[in-house]
Amino acid sequence: QYPSPPPDFSHPATPHAPLLSPASGNDPRPLLVILAVYSNRTDTITTAQARDRFFAQSFGSVDDYYRSQSFGRFRFTPAAESEGTVNDGVIRVSLGSTDDIETDGNDLGGAFGRQAIREANATTSRVDFASFDENGNGTIEARELSIVVLTDFDGLSGCGGTRTLPGDTAADGVSFAGRQYSFDFGLENNITHAHELAHQAL
């Protein structure tokens, strides 16, 4: 039950109800940004730009937003990976032509996320998805890994979204059944990235 009166979250000096907090103590969450590129598009953002957008330690990044708003208790850290700049949390994958995008009808739904994860797993040395299964139950849970597929292709959406991955989504022997992921576009502002992440992580 919610406390009465409810805590005032806009004032740091006001005691907060712990049951309403997404973080208990220091609660970092690994985040993997999959930068999707296409053979018939040249206006993709760079991995360095994606890294700064999500993980820069300066004002304005997604990680800075969550760290500052949680008073340092909650943050997104770069997921371990071995492509390019090792462990910067961003990998670049080719999804062929934009004609090859897997969609759910006219929506970049769960099928698009499955496609990106499948390609990210095509080179096993790039990301070891099984390493994120901390409790060993064979499923990647929301607390264990967040995934954003970022692209400049803006033909199907002007904003972004968070969708549930298909039940057959799997990589390195672990399942993503019931998990959500976010798809974001390079034209978005960072607060939209943060908004979509909140759907899947919290």
Disulfide bonds with the S-S distance in Angstrom:
none
